[in-house]
Amino acid sequence: MAKGQQKKSRENRKPKKEKVKTNASNPSLKPGAIKGLENMKNS
């Protein structure tokens, strides 16, 4: 067999786990995360 025709005995790699991206337009609503955010909501 020619070099280019050799069968690959190596197993396929598993796909990488997708990282959960935090949405910039939907910030986390933790209390006290951003000071002054409560004031904007109340007004």
CORLINGI-V671085 format. One record per run of one state. SS is the DSSP state (alpha for helix, beta for strand, coil for the rest). FROM is the first residue (numbers start at 1). TO is the last residue. If there is no record, write none. Layout:
BEGIN
ss->(SS:SS)
from->(FROM:FROM)
to->(TO:TO)
END
This chain:
BEGIN
ss->(coil:alpha:coil:alpha:coil)
from->(1:3:6:37:43)
to->(2:5:36:42:43)
END
